[in-house]
Amino acid sequence: MTAVNLNRGMVIDVDFNPTRGSEIGKTRPCIVVTNNTYNARVPVIQVTPITAWSEKKGRIITNVEIQATSKNGLSKRSVADCLQTRPIDHRQRLVRIRGQLSLSKLKEIDQALKRVFALD
């Protein structure tokens, strides 16, 4: 893929293969969670993977439910799995850009990330 400008809150498809152990795998949508300064300057960014919603996944405190919209580019009800956040080299793993999360949804993800990393 050619050089792209990635911004915090973008929904992008990432190819996670190969994986090891319990890591999330395959090509799936993710949310860019690093700040725009890093996104513009370094090829390694941090993303939070998105997976299909289920009642069980919806009850996990570090998961954030996301409804599909034309703005975010998702096709079904999903959850952002903030426990599985990981760095990627977007030059190697970015498949495509889907859209952008709303600011309110990004704030929910911020809260879940604070729990995961004990930032409060």
Backbone hydrogen bonds, N-H to C=O, Kabsch-Sander energy under -0.5 kcal/mol:
donor,donor_aa,acceptor,acceptor_aa,energy
6,L,4,V,-0.7
9,G,32,V,-3.2
10,M,7,N,-2.1
11,V,99,G,-2.8
12,I,10,M,-0.6
12,I,30,C,-2.5
13,D,96,R,-3.1
14,V,28,R,-2.7
15,D,93,R,-2.4
16,F,14,V,-0.8
16,F,26,K,-1.7
23,E,20,R,-2.0
28,R,14,V,-2.2
28,R,26,K,-0.5
30,C,12,I,-2.8
31,I,48,T,-2.5
32,V,10,M,-2.2
33,V,46,Q,-2.5
34,T,46,Q,-1.0
39,N,35,N,-2.3
40,A,36,N,-1.7
41,R,37,T,-1.1
41,R,38,Y,-0.6
42,V,38,Y,-2.7
45,I,43,P,-0.7
45,I,88,I,-2.5
47,V,86,R,-2.5
48,T,31,I,-2.3
50,I,29,P,-2.8
51,T,79,V,-2.7
53,W,77,R,-1.8
58,G,54,S,-2.6
59,R,55,E,-0.9
59,R,56,K,-0.9
60,I,57,K,-1.0
63,N,60,I,-2.0
64,V,80,A,-1.8
66,I,78,S,-3.0
73,G,69,T,-1.5
74,L,69,T,-0.5
78,S,66,I,-2.8
79,V,51,T,-2.7
80,A,64,V,-2.8
81,D,49,P,-2.7
81,D,79,V,-0.6
82,C,62,T,-1.5
82,C,80,A,-1.3
84,Q,81,D,-1.6
85,T,82,C,-0.8
86,R,47,V,-2.4
88,I,45,I,-2.8
90,H,43,P,-2.2
90,H,88,I,-0.9
92,Q,89,D,-1.8
93,R,89,D,-2.2
94,L,90,H,-1.4
95,V,13,D,-3.2
96,R,13,D,-1.0
98,R,11,V,-3.0
99,G,11,V,-1.7
100,Q,71,K,-2.2
101,L,9,G,-2.7
106,L,102,S,-2.2
107,K,103,L,-1.9
108,E,104,S,-1.4
109,I,105,K,-1.9
110,D,106,L,-2.3
111,Q,107,K,-2.0
112,A,108,E,-2.0
113,L,109,I,-2.6
114,K,110,D,-2.1
115,R,111,Q,-1.6
116,V,112,A,-2.3
117,F,113,L,-2.5
118,A,115,R,-0.9
119,L,114,K,-2.4
120,D,114,K,-0.5
